[in-house]
Amino acid sequence: MVDQVLGGAVIAVTSVCLVRLVVRRWRLPEAWGGCGSADIAHVLMGIGMSAMFLPEVLPPGVWAALFVANAGWMGVLALRRRPALTYLHHLVGGLAMSYMFAAARPHGPTSGLLSLSTAHSSGHSHGSALAVVGAQSAGFAFPLVAWVLMTYCLLSAGFAGTDLVRPPRDRPRLTATTELVLSLSMVYMFLTTL
């Protein structure tokens, strides 16, 4: 149930970010100049998270390389533009996604789905990914890194939640909502994996 709710929320905010990106590009082509880089990062992260809920389209290694490239791009933007904090946040998000895809393995022999948990066996199934927390080791090479990334995403979700309650002038509610959904989804994915 949690998988479906989060999957639907991720698809919804990703769609909204994609529409906002296209509208912004279509209405203001001369002012484009990279102003949509956060939306591009959100769309990429949302598509990557959706890929974890859907049948495998690309191998996990390709997704991981894509997110490493995204993190590198955000790092370059952080060096060239100010304020750099937004770009550094997306750099960490890209690295977290690449780490998650590096730990992903096929869900089952015939399903074509990606699974972050190894606790699924062919003899039985679990009703929710939360039921398998702690059942077996997940395959993260460095669990401490996963815990740190999960804590970062949890803090990011907290800050996004406060931005929804009391939005700052330079950060619209839609951006805060997107950050909240994507960060909570990352926390859930890391939690079910650890």
Backbone hydrogen bonds in HBPLUS format (Angstrom, degrees):
<---DONOR---> <-ACCEPTOR-->    atom                        ^
c    i                          cat <-CA-CA->   ^        H-A-AA   ^      H-
h    n   atom  resd res      DA  || num        DHA   H-A  angle D-A-AA Bond
n    s   type  num  typ     dist DA aas  dist angle  dist       angle   num
A0005-VAL N   A0001-MET O   3.04 MM   4  6.32 162.7  2.07 152.8 157.3     1
A0006-LEU N   A0002-VAL O   2.91 MM   4  6.02 174.6  1.91 157.2 159.1     2
A0007-GLY N   A0003-ASP O   2.80 MM   4  5.80 154.5  1.87 143.0 151.7     3
A0008-GLY N   A0004-GLN O   2.88 MM   4  5.95 159.7  1.92 144.5 149.7     4
A0009-ALA N   A0005-VAL O   2.91 MM   4  6.12 157.6  1.96 148.6 155.3     5
A0010-VAL N   A0006-LEU O   2.83 MM   4  5.99 159.5  1.87 151.7 157.0     6
A0011-ILE N   A0007-GLY O   3.00 MM   4  6.19 162.6  2.03 147.3 152.1     7
A0012-ALA N   A0008-GLY O   2.91 MM   4  6.08 153.7  1.98 144.4 152.1     8
A0013-VAL N   A0009-ALA O   2.97 MM   4  6.22 171.3  1.98 155.9 156.7     9
A0014-THR N   A0010-VAL O   2.93 MM   4  5.96 153.0  2.00 146.6 155.0    10
A0015-SER N   A0011-ILE O   2.96 MM   4  6.05 153.4  2.03 142.1 149.0    11
A0016-VAL N   A0012-ALA O   3.02 MM   4  6.32 158.6  2.07 149.3 155.0    12
A0017-CYS N   A0013-VAL O   2.94 MM   4  6.11 159.8  1.98 145.0 150.4    13
A0018-LEU N   A0014-THR O   2.93 MM   4  6.11 154.6  1.99 146.2 153.4    14
A0019-VAL N   A0015-SER O   2.92 MM   4  6.16 159.9  1.96 150.9 156.0    15
A0020-ARG N   A0016-VAL O   2.86 MM   4  6.07 163.9  1.89 151.2 156.0    16
A0021-LEU N   A0017-CYS O   2.87 MM   4  6.00 151.6  1.95 144.1 152.0    17
A0022-VAL N   A0018-LEU O   2.99 MM   4  6.23 161.1  2.03 149.9 154.1    18
A0023-VAL N   A0019-VAL O   2.87 MM   4  6.06 167.3  1.89 157.0 160.7    19
A0024-ARG N   A0020-ARG O   2.91 MM   4  5.93 160.8  1.95 143.8 149.7    20
A0025-ARG N   A0021-LEU O   3.00 MM   4  6.12 155.8  2.06 143.3 150.1    21
A0026-TRP N   A0022-VAL O   2.86 MM   4  5.99 152.0  1.94 147.0 155.1    22
A0027-ARG N   A0023-VAL O   2.86 MM   4  5.93 163.7  1.88 154.8 158.4    23
A0028-LEU N   A0024-ARG O   3.05 MM   4  5.81 159.3  2.10 140.8 146.9    24
A0031-ALA N   A0028-LEU O   3.18 MM   3  5.37 133.8  2.41 102.5 114.6    25
A0032-TRP N   A0029-PRO O   3.44 MM   3  5.17 163.2  2.47  99.9 101.8    26
A0035-CYS N   A0032-TRP O   2.78 MM   3  5.81 174.7  1.79 161.2 160.4    27
A0037-SER N   A0034-GLY O   3.18 MM   3  5.51 156.5  2.24 122.9 120.3    28
A0040-ILE N   A0036-GLY O   2.84 MM   4  6.12 155.6  1.89 155.9 163.7    29
A0041-ALA N   A0037-SER O   2.95 MM   4  6.15 157.9  2.00 142.3 148.1    30
A0042-HIS N   A0038-ALA O   2.85 MM   4  6.12 153.1  1.92 146.2 154.1    31
A0043-VAL N   A0039-ASP O   2.83 MM   4  6.04 161.5  1.86 151.8 156.5    32
A0044-LEU N   A0040-ILE O   2.90 MM   4  6.09 166.8  1.92 152.2 156.1    33
A0045-MET N   A0041-ALA O   2.90 MM   4  6.03 160.9  1.94 146.2 151.9    34
A0046-GLY N   A0042-HIS O   2.80 MM   4  5.95 158.7  1.85 148.3 154.9    35
A0047-ILE N   A0043-VAL O   2.86 MM   4  6.06 159.0  1.90 152.2 157.6    36
A0048-GLY N   A0044-LEU O   2.94 MM   4  6.12 157.4  1.99 145.8 152.5    37
A0049-MET N   A0045-MET O   2.86 MM   4  6.11 157.3  1.91 150.0 156.0    38
A0050-SER N   A0046-GLY O   2.87 MM   4  6.02 157.4  1.93 145.2 152.1    39
A0051-ALA N   A0047-ILE O   2.89 MM   4  6.09 144.2  2.02 141.6 151.5    40
A0052-MET N   A0049-MET O   3.04 MM   3  5.25 138.2  2.22  99.9 111.6    41
A0053-PHE N   A0050-SER O   2.96 MM   3  5.23 140.5  2.12 104.7 116.1    42
A0054-LEU N   A0050-SER O   3.11 MM   4  6.31 127.8  2.39 144.8 159.5    43
A0056-GLU N   A0112-GLY O   2.46 MM  56  5.32 163.3  1.49 153.3 158.1    44
A0062-VAL N   A0059-PRO O   3.00 MM   3  5.52 132.1  2.24 113.7 125.3    45
A0063-TRP N   A0059-PRO O   3.34 MM   4  6.78 158.7  2.39 152.2 158.0    46
A0064-ALA N   A0060-PRO O   2.88 MM   4  6.13 162.5  1.91 152.6 157.8    47
A0065-ALA N   A0061-GLY O   2.97 MM   4  6.15 158.1  2.02 142.2 147.9    48
A0066-LEU N   A0062-VAL O   2.93 MM   4  6.15 152.7  2.00 147.3 155.2    49
A0067-PHE N   A0063-TRP O   2.99 MM   4  6.31 153.7  2.06 153.1 159.4    50
A0068-VAL N   A0064-ALA O   2.94 MM   4  6.21 144.5  2.06 145.8 156.3    51
A0069-ALA N   A0065-ALA O   2.96 MM   4  6.18 158.1  2.01 147.5 153.0    52
A0070-ASN N   A0066-LEU O   2.97 MM   4  6.25 150.7  2.06 139.5 148.1    53
A0071-ALA N   A0067-PHE O   2.89 MM   4  6.04 156.0  1.94 140.5 146.8    54
A0072-GLY N   A0068-VAL O   2.90 MM   4  6.17 154.0  1.96 147.2 154.4    55
A0073-TRP N   A0069-ALA O   2.93 MM   4  6.18 155.1  1.99 147.8 154.5    56
A0074-MET N   A0070-ASN O   2.91 MM   4  6.20 159.1  1.96 151.4 156.9    57
A0075-GLY N   A0071-ALA O   2.89 MM   4  6.12 146.0  2.01 142.9 152.8    58
A0076-VAL N   A0072-GLY O   3.00 MM   4  6.32 153.1  2.07 147.7 154.0    59
A0077-LEU N   A0073-TRP O   2.99 MM   4  6.30 161.1  2.02 149.6 154.9    60
A0078-ALA N   A0074-MET O   2.85 MM   4  6.04 147.9  1.95 143.0 152.0    61
A0079-LEU N   A0075-GLY O   3.12 MM   4  6.39 143.1  2.27 141.1 149.9    62
A0079-LEU N   A0076-VAL O   3.15 MM   3  5.20 125.0  2.47  95.7 109.4    63
A0080-ARG N   A0076-VAL O   3.11 MM   4  6.34 140.0  2.27 143.6 154.8    64
A0081-ARG N   A0077-LEU O   2.87 MM   4  5.74 148.7  1.97 155.3 159.4    65
A0088-LEU N   A0084-ALA O   2.95 MM   4  6.19 155.5  2.01 156.8 164.9    66
A0089-HIS N   A0085-LEU O   2.92 MM   4  6.13 151.0  2.00 147.6 155.5    67
A0090-HIS N   A0086-THR O   3.11 MM   4  6.45 156.3  2.17 146.7 152.1    68
A0091-LEU N   A0087-TYR O   2.87 MM   4  6.10 139.1  2.04 140.2 152.5    69
A0092-VAL N   A0088-LEU O   3.00 MM   4  6.29 159.0  2.04 150.0 153.3    70
A0093-GLY N   A0089-HIS O   2.98 MM   4  6.28 154.9  2.05 143.5 151.2    71
A0094-GLY N   A0090-HIS O   2.87 MM   4  6.01 153.9  1.94 142.4 148.6    72
A0095-LEU N   A0091-LEU O   3.01 MM   4  6.29 157.5  2.06 148.8 154.8    73
A0096-ALA N   A0092-VAL O   2.85 MM   4  6.07 151.7  1.93 147.7 156.2    74
A0097-MET N   A0093-GLY O   2.96 MM   4  6.18 156.8  2.01 147.1 152.9    75
A0098-SER N   A0094-GLY O   2.97 MM   4  6.19 158.1  2.01 145.8 152.0    76
A0099-TYR N   A0095-LEU O   2.91 MM   4  6.06 153.1  1.99 143.9 151.4    77
A0100-MET N   A0096-ALA O   2.91 MM   4  6.13 150.7  2.00 143.5 151.8    78
A0101-PHE N   A0097-MET O   2.89 MM   4  6.19 162.3  1.92 153.9 157.7    79
A0102-ALA N   A0098-SER O   2.90 MM   4  6.02 146.1  2.01 141.0 150.8    80
A0103-ALA N   A0099-TYR O   3.21 MM   4  6.45 135.6  2.42 136.7 146.8    81
A0103-ALA N   A0100-MET O   3.15 MM   3  5.28 132.7  2.38  97.1 109.5    82
A0104-ALA N   A0101-PHE O   3.16 MM   3  4.89 143.0  2.30  92.3 103.1    83
A0105-ARG N   A0115-SER O   3.19 MM  10  5.66 163.0  2.23 151.3 156.1    84
A0115-SER N   A0105-ARG O   2.89 MM  10  5.66 164.4  1.92 168.7 173.5    85
A0107-HIS N   A0113-LEU O   2.53 MM   6  5.05 160.2  1.57 158.6 152.5    86
A0131-ALA N   A0128-SER O   3.10 MM   3  5.45 146.1  2.22 104.8 113.9    87
A0132-VAL N   A0129-ALA O   3.15 MM   3  5.62 159.3  2.20 111.1 117.3    88
A0133-VAL N   A0130-LEU O   3.31 MM   3  5.46 170.7  2.32 108.1 110.6    89
A0135-ALA N   A0132-VAL O   2.98 MM   3  5.18 167.9  2.00 128.1 128.3    90
A0145-VAL N   A0142-PHE O   3.00 MM   3  5.54 129.7  2.26 113.8 125.4    91
A0146-ALA N   A0142-PHE O   3.39 MM   4  6.84 153.6  2.47 145.7 153.1    92
A0147-TRP N   A0143-PRO O   2.89 MM   4  6.24 153.8  1.96 152.0 159.2    93
A0148-VAL N   A0144-LEU O   2.93 MM   4  6.19 157.0  1.99 147.7 153.9    94
A0149-LEU N   A0145-VAL O   2.89 MM   4  6.12 164.3  1.92 152.5 156.8    95
A0150-MET N   A0146-ALA O   2.86 MM   4  6.02 155.3  1.92 146.2 153.5    96
A0151-THR N   A0147-TRP O   2.90 MM   4  6.09 156.3  1.96 146.2 152.5    97
A0152-TYR N   A0148-VAL O   2.90 MM   4  6.17 155.8  1.96 148.7 155.6    98
A0153-CYS N   A0149-LEU O   2.95 MM   4  6.20 160.0  1.99 147.9 153.0    99
A0154-LEU N   A0150-MET O   2.90 MM   4  6.12 149.4  1.99 145.3 154.2   100
A0155-LEU N   A0151-THR O   2.94 MM   4  6.19 159.3  1.98 150.8 155.7   101
A0156-SER N   A0152-TYR O   2.86 MM   4  6.11 154.5  1.93 147.7 155.7   102
A0157-ALA N   A0153-CYS O   2.90 MM   4  6.12 151.2  1.99 143.0 150.3   103
A0158-GLY N   A0154-LEU O   2.99 MM   4  6.28 151.1  2.07 143.1 151.2   104
A0159-PHE N   A0155-LEU O   2.92 MM   4  6.25 159.7  1.96 153.8 158.2   105
A0160-ALA N   A0156-SER O   2.91 MM   4  6.12 156.1  1.97 146.3 153.5   106
A0161-GLY N   A0157-ALA O   2.85 MM   4  6.04 149.4  1.95 144.5 153.0   107
A0162-THR N   A0158-GLY O   3.03 MM   4  6.35 152.4  2.11 146.7 153.4   108
A0163-ASP N   A0159-PHE O   2.98 MM   4  6.24 143.8  2.11 140.7 151.2   109
A0164-LEU N   A0160-ALA O   3.05 MM   4  6.37 132.9  2.28 138.8 150.8   110
A0164-LEU N   A0161-GLY O   3.16 MM   3  5.10 130.7  2.42  92.1 105.1   111
A0165-VAL N   A0161-GLY O   3.22 MM   4  6.57 148.8  2.32 142.7 150.2   112
A0166-ARG N   A0162-THR O   2.88 MM   4  6.00 169.1  1.89 153.3 156.6   113
A0171-ARG N   A0168-PRO O   3.34 MM   3  5.52 167.7  2.35 109.0 112.3   114
A0176-ALA N   A0172-PRO O   3.18 MM   4  6.57 158.7  2.23 148.3 154.6   115
A0177-THR N   A0173-ARG O   2.76 MM   4  5.98 155.8  1.82 152.1 158.8   116
A0178-THR N   A0174-LEU O   2.93 MM   4  6.12 159.5  1.98 145.9 151.4   117
A0179-GLU N   A0175-THR O   2.90 MM   4  6.15 165.1  1.93 151.0 155.0   118
A0180-LEU N   A0176-ALA O   2.88 MM   4  6.04 155.3  1.94 145.2 152.4   119
A0181-VAL N   A0177-THR O   2.96 MM   4  6.20 170.0  1.97 156.6 157.7   120
A0182-LEU N   A0178-THR O   2.95 MM   4  6.08 173.1  1.96 157.9 160.2   121
A0183-SER N   A0179-GLU O   2.85 MM   4  5.77 158.3  1.90 144.3 151.3   122
A0184-LEU N   A0180-LEU O   2.94 MM   4  6.00 165.1  1.96 149.5 154.0   123
A0185-SER N   A0181-VAL O   2.97 MM   4  6.07 152.5  2.05 144.3 152.2   124
A0186-MET N   A0182-LEU O   2.98 MM   4  6.21 151.8  2.06 143.1 150.5   125
A0187-VAL N   A0183-SER O   2.94 MM   4  6.24 158.8  1.98 150.5 156.3   126
A0188-TYR N   A0184-LEU O   2.94 MM   4  6.16 161.1  1.98 147.5 152.4   127
A0189-MET N   A0185-SER O   2.90 MM   4  6.14 160.2  1.94 148.4 153.9   128
A0190-PHE N   A0186-MET O   2.85 MM   4  6.08 165.8  1.87 155.8 159.5   129
A0191-LEU N   A0187-VAL O   2.81 MM   4  5.94 159.6  1.85 150.1 156.7   130
A0192-THR N   A0188-TYR O   2.93 MM   4  6.13 159.5  1.97 152.1 156.4   131
A0193-THR N   A0189-MET O   3.17 MM   4  6.24 126.7  2.47 133.8 146.9   132
A0193-THR N   A0190-PHE O   3.06 MM   3  5.03 135.6  2.27  95.4 108.5   133
A0194-LEU N   A0190-PHE O   2.94 MM   4  6.16 148.3  2.04 155.4 162.6   134
